[in-house]
Amino acid sequence: MDSDPPKQRLRHRQAEEQSTEQQQTTGQQAGLAFESVEELLRYDNLQTVPPPAIAERLKISLEQERHRRTGGEPHEYV
């Protein structure tokens, strides 16, 4: 047994906190149910921030698609 009660209490508290965090995370994940894949993707889109380089490429791609549909001039892809 540990001869230093404050250290033992600290370890016990840390273990409790980790357990609580794991339970909260598991509860949050288990509580979600989606009617369709599209609904899941919409939810994920709101939770996930893409890296700046990918966000910029997506912005350009969407702009090119918009111009293609409207007949405008698309910007060059860099």
DAFEN-V100923 format. One record per residue. N is the residue number from 1. RES is the residue in one letter. PHI is phi in whole degrees, -180 to 180 (none if undefined). Layout:
n/res/phi
N/RES/PHI
N/RES/PHI
This chain:
n/res/phi
1/M/none
2/D/-74
3/S/-87
4/D/-114
5/P/-55
6/P/-60
7/K/-66
8/Q/-64
9/R/-64
10/L/-62
11/R/-62
12/H/-63
13/R/-64
14/Q/-62
15/A/-64
16/E/-64
17/E/-64
18/Q/-63
19/S/-63
20/T/-64
21/E/-62
22/Q/-64
23/Q/-65
24/Q/-65
25/T/-63
26/T/-62
27/G/-63
28/Q/-67
29/Q/-69
30/A/-72
31/G/-80
32/L/-98
33/A/-139
34/F/-122
35/E/-74
36/S/-150
37/V/-64
38/E/-60
39/E/-64
40/L/-61
41/L/-66
42/R/-62
43/Y/-62
44/D/-61
45/N/-59
46/L/-74
47/Q/-94
48/T/-115
49/V/-103
50/P/-73
51/P/-60
52/P/-53
53/A/-64
54/I/-70
55/A/-60
56/E/-67
57/R/-63
58/L/-64
59/K/-59
60/I/-64
61/S/-62
62/L/-65
63/E/-65
64/Q/-62
65/E/-64
66/R/-61
67/H/-67
68/R/-62
69/R/-72
70/T/-97
71/G/83
72/G/-83
73/E/-86
74/P/-77
75/H/-81
76/E/-68
77/Y/-79
78/V/-99
